[in-house]
Amino acid sequence: MLEVRRAHKLEGRVCVPGDKSISHRAVMLLAISQGQATINGFLPGEDCLSTIRCFRQMGVEIEERGSQLVVHGRGLYGLQEPRLPLDCGNSGTTMRLMSGILAGQDFPSTVTGDQSIRARPMDRIAIPLRKMGAHVEGRDGLDLAPLEIQGGNLHGIDYTLPVPSAQVKSAILLAGLYAEGETSVEEKLPARNHTELMLEFLGAQIQSEESRVRIAHSSLEARDIQIPGDISSAAFLVAAAAALPGSHLVVENVGLNPTRTGILDVLHRMGARIECENLTNQNGELFGDLIVRGGELKGTSITSDLVPRLVDEIPILAVVASRAHGVTTITGAEELRVKESNRIRALFTELSKLGVPVHELSDGLVVEGKSEILGGEVTSYGDHRMAMALAIAGLFAREPVRISDSQCVNVSFPGFGRLLSTITK
């Protein structure tokens, strides 16, 4: 059980673990590339380790050296039929993206995961992959994991995403590598584009134009990849420092891809003092340092146009909104109900336990600011983002906040509790 006590300020220079989304994609894309390449800054969290295990089951040699990996690519058609079901653990990214690759293979495979994953909707990938010619069958006649996939003989499609989702977009694009003809995906709102950038970096025939991405059958050539610090992990520290007057925190080497910086836009709107320095571009991704100075925040409105750029950061925004002046309204966030937990219901329940005036909406939350956080025992629901958000609530609470089932933090931020204690003053 993680316990966090009230803090006066956050201070120091820190690095956060590697970006989870990019770590997944680096392993998958190098596994189907020609040649050997090194990944630096890899996140050795539980979700990303699930991706490694799955591709090892398909014959890919992956050497682990802490946050550095060496992947021996087998090319588009070099994967081997797995002898057992591919277990994605708690990782929806592994299941959805890998399914796109499996749809292009000429062997059958089964993908499964833990109880949470088996309850999450997979029709979003099953429907377009079937349109491309793959056979995808879910449990009990529903599009729920375990999914049985028989791929091969794919053809390109034009597909419009009904819900903004980088995972679904990526699954279709990865299947498009194997498809005859061109595959295009249109998105009404921009979701994270790490897959497109990495595919281009590794030599795929891919074009991005406004709201549409096009890809043609193409092979990939292995190249070394540098992973930035995960801005979704940094968000917990950055938001906390921004809301604690007197704080001065530097988070180094963070990924600043514009499709992921919605958290910074919202915090700036709330009055946060955050600067970006030392910007560089590596393997298509923008890196930089975040300098945060604490102060008073004000409430704001978060609507559906912003949600795809900060869907993982809404739990921490709900926490700091409780310390801001005024009311914060979050709408258009229905997607939170089908994450690792029902995050809308979980935030309402657990923040209410801590004495925060919060109201649940069908698609979001209303949080009243400048409320006193009382402290006490809360639960994470096995959701790493919830666990870390509730830990940050402890920094503002009158009494200690104790989070049960907090080991789930290791999914994305191994060592979170230790790092937080080093910068808490």
matplotlib code that plots the C-alpha trace (Angstrom):
import matplotlib.pyplot as plt

x = [0.0, 1.5, 1.2, 1.7, 1.8, 1.2, 4.0, 5.0, 6.6, 8.3, 11.9, 14.6, 15.7, 14.3, 13.9, 10.8, 10.7, 10.6, 7.4, 5.1, 3.4, 6.7, 8.3, 5.5, 5.8, 9.6, 9.6, 6.8, 8.1, 11.7, 10.5, 9.1, 12.0, 15.0, 18.1, 19.2, 18.7, 19.0, 16.2, 17.5, 15.3, 12.8, 10.2, 10.7, 7.1, 4.7, 2.7, 5.8, 7.3, 4.1, 4.8, 8.4, 7.0, 4.5, 7.1, 9.5, 6.8, 6.8, 10.5, 11.9, 15.2, 15.2, 18.1, 17.3, 19.8, 17.7, 16.3, 18.3, 17.0, 18.6, 15.9, 16.8, 14.2, 12.7, 11.1, 7.4, 7.0, 9.5, 7.3, 6.6, 3.3, 3.0, 2.4, 0.4, -2.0, -0.3, -0.9, -1.1, -1.5, -3.1, -1.9, -4.6, -1.9, -0.2, -3.5, -4.8, -1.6, -0.3, -3.6, -2.9, 0.4, -1.2, -3.8, -1.1, 0.4, -0.5, -0.8, -3.6, -3.1, -5.0, -4.5, -5.7, -5.1, -6.1, -9.6, -9.6, -8.5, -11.0, -13.7, -12.5, -14.1, -12.1, -14.8, -13.0, -10.1, -12.1, -14.4, -11.8, -9.5, -12.4, -13.0, -9.4, -9.9, -8.7, -10.8, -11.2, -13.4, -14.0, -15.3, -18.9, -19.7, -18.8, -15.7, -14.1, -10.8, -9.6, -9.5, -8.7, -7.1, -6.4, -4.6, -3.2, -4.4, -5.3, -6.5, -6.4, -9.5, -10.5, -11.7, -13.0, -12.5, -15.9, -14.1, -10.7, -8.2, -4.5, -4.6, -7.2, -5.6, -2.3, -3.8, -5.2, -1.9, 0.1, -2.2, -1.8, 1.9, 0.7, -2.3, -2.6, -3.3, -3.4, -4.9, -6.1, -7.4, -9.4, -9.7, -12.2, -10.0, -6.2, -5.0, -1.3, 0.8, 3.8, 3.0, 3.1, 6.3, 8.1, 6.8, 8.2, 11.5, 11.9, 11.1, 7.4, 5.5, 3.3, 1.8, 0.0, -2.2, -4.5, -7.0, -6.0, -3.1, -2.2, 0.0, 1.0, 2.5, 6.2, 9.0, 10.9, 14.6, 15.8, 17.3, 18.2, 15.5, 15.7, 12.7, 11.9, 10.6, 6.8, 4.9, 1.9, 4.1, 5.7, 2.2, 1.7, 4.8, 4.4, 0.8, 1.6, 4.5, 2.4, -0.3, 2.1, 3.2, 7.0, 7.8, 10.6, 10.9, 12.8, 11.8, 14.4, 14.3, 10.5, 8.6, 6.8, 5.0, 2.2, -0.4, 0.5, 0.9, -2.8, -1.9, 0.5, -2.2, -4.7, -2.3, -1.3, -4.9, -5.3, -2.4, 0.5, 4.0, 5.7, 8.5, 10.0, 13.8, 16.5, 14.3, 15.7, 14.2, 15.2, 13.7, 10.9, 9.9, 10.3, 12.3, 12.8, 13.0, 10.0, 10.7, 7.8, 7.3, 4.4, 1.6, -2.2, -4.3, -7.8, -10.6, -11.2, -13.3, -12.0, -14.1, -14.1, -11.8, -8.9, -9.7, -7.7, -4.6, -4.8, -7.1, -4.4, -3.9, -7.5, -7.1, -4.3, -6.1, -9.2, -7.0, -5.3, -8.6, -9.7, -7.0, -7.7, -9.9, -13.3, -14.9, -13.4, -15.7, -14.6, -16.9, -16.6, -14.5, -16.7, -13.5, -12.5, -15.2, -13.4, -9.8, -8.0, -10.9, -14.0, -12.0, -15.0, -16.8, -13.5, -12.5, -16.0, -15.9, -12.4, -12.2, -15.5, -14.0, -11.3, -13.9, -13.6, -16.9, -17.1, -20.0, -20.2, -21.4, -22.2, -19.1, -17.0, -16.8, -17.4, -14.8, -15.2, -12.0, -10.3, -11.8, -9.9, -8.6, -9.1, -7.0, -7.7, -7.7, -8.6, -8.2, -6.7, -8.9, -5.7, -5.3, -1.9, -3.1, -5.6, -3.0, -0.6, -3.4, -4.5, -0.9, -0.6, -3.8, -1.9, 0.5, -2.4, -4.3, -4.8, -4.0, -2.0, -3.6, -3.1, -3.7, -4.4, -3.5, -0.8, 1.7, -0.1, 2.0, 4.7, 2.8, 4.0, 6.2, 8.4, 9.9, 7.2, 6.8, 10.6, 11.1, 8.2, 9.7, 13.0, 11.5, 8.9, 9.9]
y = [0.0, 3.3, 6.1, 9.8, 12.7, 16.5, 18.4, 22.1, 22.0, 19.8, 20.6, 19.0, 17.6, 14.2, 11.9, 9.8, 6.3, 5.9, 6.5, 3.5, 4.0, 4.4, 1.5, -0.9, 0.3, 0.1, -3.6, -4.5, -2.6, -3.7, -7.3, -7.1, -5.1, -6.4, -6.4, -5.7, -2.5, -1.1, 0.6, 3.0, 4.4, 1.4, 1.3, -2.0, -1.8, -4.7, -3.7, -3.4, -6.6, -8.3, -7.1, -8.6, -11.9, -12.1, -11.5, -13.9, -16.5, -15.8, -16.4, -12.9, -12.7, -9.7, -9.0, -7.1, -4.9, -2.8, 0.1, -0.9, -3.7, -5.3, -6.6, -9.0, -8.3, -11.1, -9.1, -8.8, -12.5, -14.0, -14.4, -18.0, -19.4, -19.3, -22.6, -21.1, -18.1, -14.8, -13.3, -9.5, -9.2, -5.8, -4.2, -3.0, -1.5, -4.9, -6.6, -4.0, -3.2, -6.8, -7.9, -5.7, -7.5, -10.9, -10.1, -10.1, -13.5, -16.8, -18.7, -18.8, -17.1, -16.5, -13.3, -13.0, -11.0, -10.5, -10.0, -6.3, -6.8, -9.5, -7.0, -4.2, -3.7, -5.2, -4.7, -1.5, -3.5, -6.6, -4.8, -3.0, -6.0, -8.2, -5.6, -6.1, -9.8, -11.2, -13.7, -12.4, -14.2, -13.2, -15.0, -16.2, -14.7, -11.2, -9.2, -9.8, -11.4, -14.0, -13.2, -15.9, -14.4, -16.1, -13.5, -13.3, -12.2, -8.7, -5.9, -2.1, -0.2, 3.4, 3.6, 6.4, 6.0, 6.2, 7.0, 8.8, 6.0, 5.8, 2.0, 1.3, 3.6, 1.8, -1.7, -0.8, 0.8, -2.2, -4.5, -2.1, -3.0, -6.5, -5.5, -5.3, -1.8, 1.3, 1.6, 4.9, 5.9, 9.1, 10.5, 13.2, 14.3, 13.9, 11.0, 10.3, 9.6, 7.6, 4.7, 6.9, 8.6, 5.3, 3.7, 6.6, 6.5, 2.8, 3.3, 2.5, 4.0, 6.2, 9.7, 11.9, 14.7, 16.7, 14.2, 11.2, 8.7, 6.5, 3.4, 1.0, -2.5, -2.0, -3.5, -2.0, -1.5, -1.7, 1.5, 2.4, 4.1, 6.5, 6.6, 9.9, 10.2, 9.5, 12.8, 10.8, 9.8, 13.2, 14.7, 13.6, 15.4, 18.4, 19.0, 18.5, 21.0, 23.5, 23.4, 23.7, 27.3, 27.5, 24.4, 24.4, 21.2, 20.2, 17.1, 16.2, 14.6, 14.3, 13.5, 16.6, 15.2, 17.7, 14.9, 14.3, 17.8, 18.5, 18.2, 21.2, 23.2, 22.6, 23.4, 26.7, 27.6, 27.0, 29.5, 27.0, 28.3, 25.7, 26.3, 23.9, 24.0, 22.1, 20.9, 18.2, 15.9, 12.2, 9.4, 11.8, 12.5, 15.9, 15.7, 18.5, 19.5, 20.9, 23.6, 24.0, 26.7, 26.3, 28.8, 29.2, 27.6, 28.4, 26.1, 25.4, 23.5, 20.4, 19.4, 16.6, 18.3, 18.1, 14.7, 12.5, 14.5, 14.0, 11.0, 9.4, 12.7, 13.4, 11.6, 13.9, 17.0, 16.1, 16.0, 19.4, 20.9, 20.3, 22.7, 25.4, 28.4, 27.9, 24.9, 22.5, 20.7, 17.7, 16.5, 14.4, 11.8, 8.7, 6.7, 6.9, 4.3, 1.6, 2.1, 0.0, 0.9, 2.9, 6.1, 8.4, 6.3, 5.6, 9.3, 10.2, 7.5, 7.9, 11.7, 11.8, 9.6, 12.2, 15.0, 16.5, 17.9, 16.1, 15.3, 12.4, 13.1, 10.4, 11.6, 13.3, 15.1, 18.4, 19.2, 22.1, 23.8, 25.0, 22.1, 20.6, 17.0, 15.1, 12.0, 8.4, 5.1, 4.8, 2.1, 2.2, -0.4, -1.9, 1.1, 2.7, 6.1, 6.1, 5.0, 7.8, 10.5, 9.5, 9.5, 13.1, 13.9, 12.9, 15.8, 18.3, 16.3, 17.2, 13.6, 10.9, 9.2, 5.4, 3.8, 0.0, -2.2, 0.4, -2.1, -1.5, 1.6, -0.6, -0.9, 2.5, 4.1, 1.6, 3.5, 6.2, 6.2, 6.4, 9.2, 11.2, 11.0, 12.4, 15.7, 16.2, 19.0]
z = [0.0, -1.1, 1.5, 0.6, 3.0, 2.6, 0.9, 1.0, -2.5, -5.1, -6.0, -8.0, -11.4, -12.5, -15.4, -15.9, -17.5, -21.2, -23.2, -23.0, -26.3, -28.2, -26.4, -27.5, -31.1, -31.2, -30.2, -32.6, -35.7, -35.2, -34.8, -38.4, -39.8, -41.7, -39.6, -36.0, -34.1, -30.5, -28.5, -25.9, -23.1, -23.3, -20.5, -18.6, -17.3, -17.1, -20.2, -22.5, -21.1, -22.3, -25.8, -25.6, -24.4, -27.2, -29.9, -28.4, -28.7, -32.4, -32.8, -32.4, -30.5, -28.1, -25.8, -22.6, -21.0, -18.6, -20.5, -23.6, -26.0, -29.0, -31.4, -34.2, -36.8, -38.8, -41.6, -42.5, -43.1, -40.7, -37.6, -36.5, -35.5, -31.7, -30.0, -27.2, -26.9, -26.9, -23.5, -23.5, -19.7, -19.0, -22.2, -24.6, -26.8, -27.2, -28.1, -30.5, -32.4, -32.5, -33.9, -37.0, -37.5, -36.9, -39.5, -42.1, -41.2, -42.9, -39.6, -37.0, -33.6, -30.4, -28.4, -24.8, -21.6, -18.0, -16.7, -17.5, -21.1, -21.7, -20.7, -23.0, -26.5, -29.4, -32.0, -32.9, -34.4, -35.4, -37.7, -39.9, -39.9, -41.2, -43.9, -45.0, -45.3, -42.0, -40.0, -36.5, -34.0, -30.4, -27.3, -27.2, -30.6, -29.3, -30.2, -26.8, -26.1, -26.5, -30.2, -32.8, -35.8, -39.2, -41.4, -44.9, -48.3, -47.0, -49.2, -48.5, -47.3, -46.8, -43.1, -41.0, -37.3, -35.5, -32.2, -32.0, -31.2, -31.8, -31.1, -33.7, -36.3, -35.7, -36.0, -39.4, -40.6, -39.5, -41.3, -44.3, -44.5, -45.6, -47.8, -51.5, -52.6, -50.5, -47.0, -45.7, -42.3, -41.6, -38.1, -37.1, -34.2, -34.1, -31.9, -31.1, -34.2, -32.9, -35.2, -38.3, -37.3, -36.6, -39.8, -41.8, -39.9, -40.7, -44.4, -44.9, -47.8, -45.6, -46.1, -43.6, -44.8, -42.5, -41.1, -43.3, -43.2, -46.2, -46.3, -49.0, -48.8, -47.8, -45.9, -43.0, -42.4, -38.8, -37.3, -33.7, -31.8, -28.9, -26.5, -24.8, -21.2, -21.1, -20.9, -19.5, -16.6, -16.3, -16.1, -12.5, -11.3, -13.6, -12.5, -8.9, -9.0, -10.9, -8.2, -5.2, -4.8, -4.3, -6.3, -8.8, -10.8, -13.9, -15.8, -18.4, -21.8, -22.1, -25.3, -26.6, -29.6, -30.3, -30.3, -26.6, -25.1, -24.4, -20.7, -21.1, -23.0, -20.2, -17.4, -19.2, -19.5, -15.7, -15.2, -14.7, -15.3, -17.5, -20.0, -22.6, -23.2, -25.0, -27.8, -30.1, -32.8, -32.7, -34.9, -35.8, -32.1, -30.3, -27.0, -24.5, -20.8, -18.8, -16.2, -13.7, -11.1, -8.7, -8.2, -7.9, -10.6, -11.8, -13.0, -16.7, -19.2, -21.0, -24.0, -26.6, -29.0, -26.4, -24.9, -27.5, -26.7, -22.9, -22.3, -20.0, -18.1, -17.0, -13.7, -12.6, -14.0, -11.9, -8.8, -9.4, -10.4, -6.8, -5.7, -8.4, -8.0, -9.5, -11.2, -13.7, -16.2, -18.2, -21.0, -24.1, -22.2, -22.6, -23.5, -19.9, -19.1, -21.0, -19.9, -17.3, -15.1, -15.5, -14.7, -14.6, -11.9, -10.2, -9.9, -8.7, -6.0, -4.7, -4.8, -2.9, -0.2, 0.2, 0.6, -2.9, -4.2, -7.5, -9.7, -12.2, -15.8, -18.4, -20.3, -17.7, -14.3, -12.6, -9.9, -7.5, -6.7, -3.5, -1.6, 1.4, 0.7, 3.9, 3.4, 4.1, 2.3, -1.4, -4.0, -7.5, -9.1, -10.4, -12.7, -12.8, -13.7, -10.9, -8.4, -9.3, -9.4, -5.9, -4.7, -5.9, -4.0, -0.9, -1.4, -0.8, 1.8, 5.5, 6.5, 4.7, 1.7, 1.5, -1.9, -1.9, -4.9, -5.8, -7.3, -10.6, -10.9, -12.3, -15.5, -16.6, -13.8, -11.9, -8.9, -8.9, -5.1, -4.5, -7.1, -5.6, -2.1, -3.4, -4.7, -1.9, 0.5]

ax = plt.figure().add_subplot(projection="3d")
ax.plot(x, y, z, "-o")
ax.set_aspect("equal")
plt.show()
